[in-house]
Amino acid sequence: MKLKVTPLLIIRIVIVFVGLYFMYSSSLEGAIVRDTRAFPYPITNVYCSNGGKKSSYLEITAKGKLYEVSVSGRQDCSSFKEGEKVQLYYNDLLDYYFFEDQNQSSMIIICMLLFGGTFLWQIIDQYRKEKRQ
């Protein structure tokens, strides 16, 4: 039996790997929050987005580098001020800072829905082909 590599199969494989990345990242962040404590870092800059393609983030300087820390939709970005200190956790494996309540579960759910949607796409495509014949 020969496996036919289709664009749909490639899309499914990419979605699975992206979903696995978010699952790994989420479990790693959970372990960091559970095993370590947050440290205060002064905010260098605040960028609050009102929608569009860019997300809201804070800039902090730590270890001689400038880091961008994502602000989730559940947090009020305008409540952060420059110079104020925020409690952040550090992921030394992937070199980024994050808030405790940052959660990747929505991205995992989106990946699952996209993966399921590819099967619906395949069923609709097969139905169209059968209808033409």
N, C-alpha and C positions, 0 to 999 in steps of 0.2 A: 504494500500500500504506500503510495507516494503522497506526502503531505504537500498540499497546495498552499503556498504562502500568499495570502491576500492582504490588501491594505487593512482590512478589518481585523485580521489576526495580529498584525503589527500594532494597531491601535490598542487592542486588548492587552498585549504584552506590555506596552508602555504604561497603560493605566494600572496594571498590576504592580509594576515596579515603582511607580509614583506612590501608589497606595501603601506598599510595603515600606517605602522611605518614611512616609508620614507616621505609620504605625511604630516604626523604630524610633523616630524622633520623639514621638509622644511618650513611649515607654522610657526612653532615656531621660527626658525632662522630668517625668514622674519620679524616677529613681534619684535624680539630683535633688529635687525638692524634698524628698523623704530623707535623704542621707546627709544633706548639708544645710547650711543656713544662708539666708540672703544677707548681702552687705549693702550699705548705702553708697550710692554713687551720685555726684553732682551732675545735673543736666546742663549740657553745653548749649543745646539748641532744641527747639520744639517745632515740629512741622505737623499741623493739623489739616487734614484733607477734608473737603466737603463733598466727597464722592469722586467719581472719575476713575482714572486708571491708577493713581497713586494712593498708597495707604498712609495712615498717620504713623509717625514715628518720633522717637526722641533720639538725640545724639548725646553720647557720653564719651568722655575720654578716660581710658583705663589702659594700663600697661603701655603707655606711650602711643596708643593707637586711638583712632576715632571709631566708635561703634554706633550702629543704628539699632535701636531697640523698638520693635514693632509694638504699637498700641492697639489692642483689640477693640472691637466695636462695643464691647461691654464697658470699656473704660471711657471716661470723659477726657478727651485729649486736651481740652481747653483748661482743665484744672491743673495741668503741669506748667510750671514756670521755670525759666532759666535760672540756674544757680541753686534751685531747690534740690534736695537729695531724695532719691527713690531707692527702694529696696529691690535689688535684682539678684538673680541667680546667674551663674556662669557655666556654660557647657564647654569644658576644656577640650573635649574630643572634636567638636565641630566649630570651636572658637566663636561663640556668640553669647550675648546676654539676653535674658528673658524675664518676664514677670511670672509670679507664681500661678496666677489664674489663666495664663495663656494656654489654650487647649487646641489640639490638632484634630479633635473628633469631627468637626465639620468638614475638614478636608478629606478625611477618611470616608465619610458618608458620601461626599460628592464623587469620589473615585468609585465607590460601590455603585452609585446610581449611573455613572457613565459606563461602567462595565456592563451593567444590566441593560442599559440602553443600546449597547452594540448588538445584543441578541435580538432586541426588538427591531433594530435596523435590519438585521439579517432576515428576520421573518417577513418584514414588509417587502424587502427586496425579492425574496423568493416568491411571495404572493404576486408581485408585479410581473415577474418572469412567467409564472404559470398562467396568468391572465392573458398575456400576449400570445401565448401558443394556442 
